[in-house]
Amino acid sequence: MVKTRPDPIGATADDLAAVVALRELADRLEDAAVERAIAEGWSWVQVALALGVTRQAVHKKHLRRLGPVARGLRGHRG
């Protein structure tokens, strides 16, 4: 039996491409919302609760990207 590769064109490929596009959009929306929240003085705990994740998870994901704005909140637990 010869295995063939899945067709990269068609409904299934379109569905998978849509999933990738939605993940990328969700990541960009999260980045913008977290940046705005931190700039407005939200604590990492408040942001984490709003996102349904741990403080450590949101801190790890966003601290480096947010730079000096967020570093001042490093120890702030809200």
Backbone bond lengths (Angstrom), bond angles and torsions (degrees), N, CA, C in turn:
res aa  C-N    CA-C-N  psi(-1)  N-CA   C-N-CA  omega(-1)  CA-C   N-CA-C  phi
1 M - - - 1.439 - - 1.526 108.93 -
2 V 1.297 116.66 130.09 1.459 122.43 -179.05 1.525 108.89 -97.56
3 K 1.319 115.50 125.11 1.461 119.03 177.33 1.517 108.97 -86.40
4 T 1.296 115.28 135.02 1.459 119.88 177.53 1.522 109.01 -107.56
5 R 1.298 114.46 154.53 1.460 119.24 177.96 1.524 109.45 -78.25
6 P 1.331 116.37 148.56 1.463 118.28 177.21 1.522 110.60 -62.23
7 D 1.312 115.87 146.69 1.457 122.08 178.46 1.529 108.92 -70.49
8 P 1.339 118.07 120.30 1.466 119.69 -178.59 1.526 112.52 -76.96
9 I 1.314 116.59 6.93 1.462 121.69 179.01 1.525 107.68 -125.24
10 G 1.314 116.07 140.38 1.458 119.48 177.18 1.511 111.63 127.91
11 A 1.320 115.61 -174.19 1.463 121.60 -173.51 1.526 112.89 -60.53
12 T 1.305 117.73 -43.16 1.468 120.05 -178.98 1.520 111.05 -65.87
13 A 1.304 116.58 -43.43 1.466 120.43 177.24 1.523 110.46 -62.56
14 D 1.330 116.89 -40.17 1.462 120.78 177.82 1.525 111.02 -63.57
15 D 1.329 116.30 -41.97 1.466 120.21 178.03 1.523 111.51 -60.27
16 L 1.319 115.87 -44.80 1.466 119.95 -179.37 1.527 111.23 -67.02
17 A 1.317 117.44 -38.96 1.463 120.80 177.06 1.520 110.48 -64.11
18 A 1.321 117.58 -36.34 1.464 121.27 177.70 1.524 110.64 -65.39
19 V 1.318 117.55 -39.67 1.464 121.01 177.65 1.529 110.15 -60.67
20 V 1.320 116.59 -45.57 1.466 121.08 179.27 1.526 109.96 -61.40
21 A 1.321 117.36 -45.76 1.463 121.10 -179.63 1.522 111.35 -62.81
22 L 1.323 117.79 -40.00 1.465 120.92 178.79 1.518 111.69 -67.08
23 R 1.331 117.16 -39.34 1.474 119.84 176.63 1.520 111.00 -61.85
24 E 1.328 116.15 -43.62 1.467 119.82 179.71 1.523 110.95 -64.21
25 L 1.333 117.14 -41.08 1.459 120.98 177.75 1.527 110.86 -64.60
26 A 1.316 116.56 -44.27 1.463 120.24 178.74 1.524 110.85 -60.72
27 D 1.321 118.05 -40.76 1.467 121.30 178.07 1.524 111.08 -62.65
28 R 1.342 117.28 -43.08 1.465 120.26 179.16 1.525 111.38 -65.73
29 L 1.340 116.73 -40.15 1.464 120.26 177.95 1.526 111.14 -64.72
30 E 1.331 116.28 -41.36 1.463 120.43 177.92 1.523 110.50 -63.24
31 D 1.327 117.16 -46.19 1.465 120.72 179.34 1.525 110.92 -55.55
32 A 1.325 116.46 -47.38 1.466 120.67 -177.87 1.523 111.27 -66.30
33 A 1.314 117.10 -41.87 1.464 120.62 -178.69 1.528 111.38 -67.44
34 V 1.332 117.25 -41.28 1.464 120.58 179.10 1.527 109.61 -66.36
35 E 1.317 116.72 -43.28 1.465 119.74 178.54 1.527 110.85 -59.34
36 R 1.324 116.46 -44.39 1.462 120.19 179.43 1.527 111.04 -64.26
37 A 1.325 117.03 -43.46 1.467 120.87 -179.87 1.523 111.30 -61.46
38 I 1.325 117.27 -46.10 1.467 120.92 179.99 1.530 110.04 -63.87
39 A 1.334 117.16 -42.19 1.465 121.03 179.04 1.525 111.11 -62.65
40 E 1.331 116.81 -30.75 1.461 121.53 179.36 1.524 112.92 -84.69
41 G 1.343 116.21 -0.40 1.459 119.81 175.65 1.515 115.97 97.29
42 W 1.317 117.91 9.22 1.460 119.57 175.85 1.523 109.30 -65.33
43 S 1.313 116.21 146.91 1.465 120.66 174.93 1.527 108.77 -83.94
44 W 1.338 115.05 164.23 1.472 119.46 175.97 1.519 109.92 -60.66
45 V 1.327 117.95 -35.24 1.467 121.42 179.54 1.529 110.10 -63.75
46 Q 1.321 117.27 -45.52 1.459 120.62 179.60 1.535 111.47 -62.21
47 V 1.323 115.91 -43.78 1.464 120.11 178.57 1.530 109.75 -62.88
48 A 1.317 116.69 -45.94 1.462 120.88 -179.43 1.520 111.53 -60.29
49 L 1.323 117.42 -44.57 1.459 120.79 179.09 1.534 110.79 -61.28
50 A 1.318 116.45 -42.04 1.460 120.77 179.95 1.535 111.50 -64.36
51 L 1.331 116.54 -32.93 1.467 121.25 -179.29 1.530 112.80 -89.74
52 G 1.325 117.05 -11.82 1.460 120.00 -178.82 1.512 113.86 75.61
53 V 1.339 116.15 31.23 1.467 121.54 178.32 1.521 108.61 -129.92
54 T 1.315 116.78 177.39 1.459 119.94 177.87 1.530 110.44 -81.02
55 R 1.319 114.92 158.94 1.466 120.14 175.63 1.516 109.99 -58.92
56 Q 1.310 116.30 -41.31 1.457 120.21 -179.21 1.527 111.36 -62.06
57 A 1.321 116.99 -39.93 1.467 120.41 -178.43 1.526 111.33 -65.44
58 V 1.329 116.37 -46.28 1.464 118.90 -178.39 1.530 110.55 -70.11
59 H 1.309 116.89 -36.57 1.461 121.88 178.53 1.525 109.88 -62.91
60 K 1.324 116.20 -48.31 1.470 121.17 -178.79 1.527 111.36 -62.48
61 K 1.324 116.49 -40.74 1.459 120.74 -176.02 1.525 112.34 -71.93
62 H 1.334 118.05 -34.03 1.458 119.97 -168.62 1.525 116.05 -114.63
63 L 1.316 119.06 -16.57 1.466 120.37 -173.90 1.518 112.89 -57.99
64 R 1.299 118.06 -50.96 1.472 121.06 -176.34 1.529 111.13 -61.50
65 R 1.325 116.16 -42.02 1.456 120.60 -178.04 1.525 111.65 -66.81
66 L 1.321 117.82 -35.16 1.458 121.06 -176.25 1.517 113.25 -82.53
67 G 1.325 117.13 -17.85 1.457 120.88 173.62 1.512 114.92 61.96
68 P 1.342 116.58 -140.86 1.466 121.59 -172.36 1.527 114.25 -59.00
69 V 1.304 117.99 -31.96 1.467 120.28 179.83 1.518 110.36 -57.61
70 A 1.322 116.51 -41.80 1.456 120.94 -175.70 1.519 113.50 -90.89
71 R 1.303 118.35 -24.12 1.462 119.84 -176.62 1.525 112.15 -61.23
72 G 1.309 117.42 -30.69 1.455 120.02 177.96 1.503 113.10 -65.35
73 L 1.341 116.99 -17.48 1.464 121.63 -179.85 1.519 112.13 -98.20
74 R 1.294 117.74 6.52 1.453 121.71 -174.13 1.526 112.25 -48.53
75 G 1.313 117.50 -46.13 1.461 119.85 -178.82 1.505 113.32 -95.58
76 H 1.318 118.13 -3.39 1.450 121.98 -176.36 1.525 109.11 -76.93
77 R 1.294 117.03 121.48 1.463 121.19 -176.02 1.518 112.80 -107.45
78 G 1.327 117.74 1.30 1.462 121.57 175.72 1.454 112.71 65.91
